[in-house]
Amino acid sequence: MSFKFFDKLSQNFIELLSDKDDYNVIIEVKNEKSFTAHSNVLKCRSPYFCKELKKIIPNENNITTITKLNISDEIFDIILKYIYGGIVDLENVKTKSTFDLMVTANEFEIEELTKKLENHLIETKSSWLKSHFSLVYRSIFESALVSLLKRDDLQLGEVSIWEYVIKWGIAQNSALLANPKEWNKKNFTTLKTTLQQCLPLIRYFHISGTDVSKKIKPYKKILDKQLWEDLNQYFMDPDQPVESIILSPRTILVQELPARTTEQEKPLSTIISYEHVAEISSWIDRKSSTYSLTGIP
């Protein structure tokens, strides 16, 4: 037999969240609001925070700062209380905020909460989902884009993936001009916020130096300063270690064409013969003579 005391455990962790003396993480959200937290709790409860805390270097006081400017303080307060206490109170939360909460939980890779909120919206707020279809569609599309970028088999050059991501990000913000040379600091911040889930998934170190200079440099302000410094160092001296994580290259499949055979196969159809195919092919290629049956392209 085992005794479970989850209510008391939850209460104690909520009290720990309120303790401002022993934190080592600061999370900055929209409107310059910031929250304090403990790295061990965040890493245990969220795969996203586990990865982020490994990438970011703490300051001289051993404090790590994570910036999430796309998330409101209201939403993040609920997320943080769930992470520590396992409780989410939706009593006075509007449906739009519940939807934003689900999207945020998914971003932080908190599967349990994401699924619970998803079922709640479908079962009790189906009319709202239908009337806000455009919002739902855009959110789902972004999640699909992130899932695609995580794949190793996209069959695209990395610089092409970068260009598609930038193009998509600009398309989400009508105020952004096509030429980044005409942007101000706020414009770059807007694009960085839009693409914050996508940017860590680009395999930067597998893009040629030329393409980095031509295609990435114009948007370097949306990259972490350390990443840009590491990229420059990498192309000058690839043998030197860098602080940024180098993702593995994507797999590019080489498709091999079947060997051409000189033997005639079974008829293509009951309507035309190989002789017809040879003659039609000759017309298409404007040949003065008809292709032989063994030389049909």
C-alpha positions in Angstrom: 0.0 0.0 0.0 1.2 3.5 -0.7 -0.1 6.9 0.6 -0.2 9.8 -1.8 -0.1 13.4 -0.6 -0.2 15.4 -3.8 -2.2 18.3 -2.5 0.4 19.1 0.1 3.2 18.6 -2.4 1.5 21.0 -4.8 1.0 23.6 -2.1 4.7 23.4 -1.1 5.9 23.9 -4.7 3.6 26.9 -5.1 5.2 28.3 -2.0 8.6 27.7 -3.5 7.5 29.6 -6.6 6.7 32.6 -4.4 10.2 32.4 -2.7 12.3 35.2 -4.2 15.5 34.3 -2.4 16.7 31.2 -4.1 15.7 31.5 -7.8 18.3 31.2 -10.6 16.1 31.8 -13.7 14.4 35.0 -15.0 11.8 34.7 -17.7 10.9 37.9 -19.5 7.6 38.1 -21.3 5.5 40.7 -23.1 5.3 44.2 -21.8 8.6 43.8 -20.0 7.0 41.7 -17.2 9.4 39.2 -15.7 9.1 36.0 -13.6 11.6 34.2 -11.4 11.9 30.4 -11.3 14.2 27.5 -10.5 16.1 25.8 -13.3 15.7 22.3 -11.8 11.9 22.6 -11.6 11.7 24.0 -15.1 13.9 21.3 -16.6 11.9 18.5 -15.0 8.5 19.8 -16.1 9.2 21.1 -19.6 11.4 19.7 -22.3 11.5 23.1 -23.9 13.1 24.7 -20.8 15.4 21.8 -20.4 16.9 22.5 -23.9 16.9 26.3 -23.5 18.7 26.2 -20.1 21.5 24.1 -21.7 22.0 26.7 -24.4 21.9 29.9 -22.5 25.0 31.0 -20.5 24.2 32.3 -17.0 25.5 35.8 -16.0 28.1 36.4 -13.3 25.5 35.9 -10.6 24.6 32.5 -12.1 21.2 33.8 -13.2 19.9 32.6 -16.6 17.5 35.0 -18.5 15.0 33.6 -21.0 13.0 36.0 -23.2 9.5 35.1 -24.5 8.1 38.3 -25.8 5.3 36.6 -27.6 3.6 35.4 -24.3 1.5 37.6 -22.1 2.1 37.8 -18.4 -1.4 36.5 -17.7 -0.8 33.3 -19.7 2.7 32.7 -18.4 1.5 33.1 -14.8 -0.9 30.3 -15.4 1.8 28.2 -17.1 4.3 28.7 -14.2 1.7 27.8 -11.6 0.9 24.6 -13.5 4.6 23.8 -13.7 5.1 24.1 -10.0 1.7 23.1 -8.6 0.0 21.0 -11.3 -3.1 23.2 -11.0 -4.8 25.2 -13.7 -7.9 27.3 -12.8 -10.0 28.3 -15.8 -12.9 29.7 -13.8 -12.6 33.3 -14.9 -10.4 32.8 -18.0 -11.9 33.8 -21.4 -12.0 31.3 -24.2 -9.4 33.2 -26.3 -7.0 33.1 -23.3 -7.7 29.4 -22.9 -6.8 28.9 -26.5 -3.6 31.0 -26.1 -2.8 28.9 -23.0 -3.1 25.7 -25.1 -0.8 27.1 -27.8 1.8 28.2 -25.2 1.7 24.9 -23.4 2.4 23.2 -26.8 5.3 25.6 -27.3 6.8 24.6 -24.0 6.2 20.9 -24.9 4.0 20.3 -21.9 2.0 17.5 -23.5 -0.3 16.7 -20.6 -1.6 20.3 -20.3 -1.8 20.8 -24.1 -4.0 17.7 -24.5 -6.2 18.6 -21.6 -6.9 22.1 -22.9 -7.4 20.8 -26.4 -10.1 18.3 -25.3 -11.7 21.0 -23.1 -12.0 23.4 -26.1 -13.4 20.8 -28.4 -15.9 19.5 -25.9 -17.1 22.7 -24.4 -16.2 25.6 -26.8 -16.8 24.1 -30.3 -18.9 27.1 -31.4 -16.0 29.5 -30.5 -13.5 27.3 -32.5 -15.8 27.5 -35.6 -16.3 31.2 -35.4 -12.5 31.8 -34.9 -11.4 29.4 -37.6 -8.8 31.7 -39.1 -7.0 32.1 -35.7 -7.1 28.4 -35.1 -5.8 27.7 -38.6 -2.8 30.1 -38.3 -1.8 28.6 -35.0 -2.0 25.0 -36.3 0.0 26.0 -39.4 2.8 27.3 -37.2 2.9 24.1 -35.2 3.0 22.2 -38.5 5.9 24.3 -39.7 7.9 23.7 -36.5 7.3 19.9 -36.9 8.6 20.0 -40.4 11.7 21.9 -39.5 12.5 19.3 -36.9 12.7 16.6 -39.6 16.0 15.4 -41.0 14.6 14.4 -44.4 13.2 17.6 -45.9 15.1 17.1 -49.1 16.0 20.8 -49.3 19.3 22.7 -49.0 19.5 24.4 -45.6 19.8 27.8 -47.1 16.5 27.2 -49.0 14.8 26.2 -45.7 16.1 29.4 -44.2 14.7 31.5 -47.1 11.3 29.8 -46.8 11.2 30.4 -43.1 12.1 34.1 -43.5 9.5 34.5 -46.3 6.8 32.9 -44.1 7.7 35.1 -41.1 7.5 38.3 -43.1 4.1 37.2 -44.6 2.7 37.0 -41.0 3.5 40.7 -40.5 2.0 43.0 -43.0 3.9 46.0 -41.7 7.3 44.4 -42.7 8.8 45.7 -45.9 10.4 43.2 -48.3 13.8 44.8 -48.0 15.4 44.3 -44.5 17.7 47.3 -45.2 14.6 49.5 -44.7 13.7 47.9 -41.3 14.1 49.5 -37.9 14.9 47.7 -34.6 11.2 47.1 -33.9 10.8 45.4 -37.3 13.6 42.9 -36.5 12.2 42.3 -33.1 8.8 41.6 -34.7 10.3 39.0 -37.0 12.4 37.4 -34.3 9.3 37.1 -32.1 7.3 35.5 -34.9 10.0 33.0 -35.7 11.3 32.2 -32.3 10.2 28.6 -32.5 11.7 28.2 -35.9 15.1 29.8 -35.7 16.6 27.2 -33.3 15.8 24.5 -35.8 17.8 25.9 -38.7 21.1 23.9 -39.3 23.2 27.1 -39.7 26.6 25.4 -39.6 25.6 23.4 -42.7 25.1 26.5 -44.8 28.0 27.6 -47.0 29.9 30.7 -45.9 28.8 32.5 -49.1 25.2 31.8 -48.4 25.6 32.9 -44.8 27.0 36.2 -46.0 24.3 36.8 -48.7 21.2 35.2 -47.2 21.6 35.2 -43.4 23.7 38.3 -42.7 20.8 40.7 -43.7 18.7 39.2 -40.9 21.5 38.7 -38.4 19.7 40.9 -35.9 17.0 38.2 -35.4 19.7 35.7 -34.3 21.3 35.4 -30.9 24.5 37.4 -30.7 26.5 34.3 -29.6 25.2 32.3 -32.6 26.3 35.0 -35.1 29.7 35.2 -33.5 30.1 31.4 -33.6 29.1 31.3 -37.2 31.8 33.8 -38.2 34.4 32.0 -36.1 33.4 28.6 -37.6 33.9 29.7 -41.2 37.2 31.3 -40.4 38.5 28.4 -38.3 36.2 25.2 -38.4 38.5 23.4 -36.0 37.9 25.8 -33.1 35.1 24.9 -30.7 32.0 27.1 -30.5 29.5 27.7 -27.8 26.4 27.3 -30.0 24.9 23.9 -30.5 25.7 22.5 -34.0 22.8 20.4 -35.2 23.5 17.4 -37.4 23.0 17.9 -41.2 19.8 16.8 -42.8 19.8 13.7 -44.9 19.6 14.3 -48.6 18.4 11.2 -50.5 20.0 10.6 -53.9 17.5 9.2 -56.3 18.9 6.8 -58.8 17.2 6.4 -62.2 16.6 2.8 -63.3 18.9 1.5 -65.9 17.6 1.9 -69.4 16.7 -1.5 -71.0 16.9 -2.3 -74.7 14.3 -5.0 -74.3 10.7 -4.2 -75.2 8.4 -4.5 -72.3 4.8 -5.6 -72.4 2.5 -3.2 -74.4 1.9 0.2 -72.8 -1.8 0.0 -73.4 -4.5 -1.6 -75.6 -4.7 1.6 -77.6 -1.2 2.5 -78.8 1.8 0.4 -79.6 5.6 1.0 -79.1 5.7 2.0 -82.8 3.1 4.7 -82.1 5.2 5.9 -79.1 8.3 6.1 -81.2 6.6 8.1 -83.9 4.9 10.5 -81.4 8.2 11.0 -79.6 9.8 11.9 -82.9 7.1 14.6 -83.5 7.6 16.1 -80.1 11.4 16.3 -80.5 10.9 17.6 -84.1 13.1 14.8 -85.5 13.3 14.3 -89.2 13.3 10.5 -88.8 11.4 8.3 -86.4 13.0 7.0 -83.2 14.0 3.3 -83.3 12.1 1.1 -80.8 15.2 0.7 -78.7 16.0 4.5 -78.7 12.7 6.0 -77.5 13.6 8.7 -74.9 
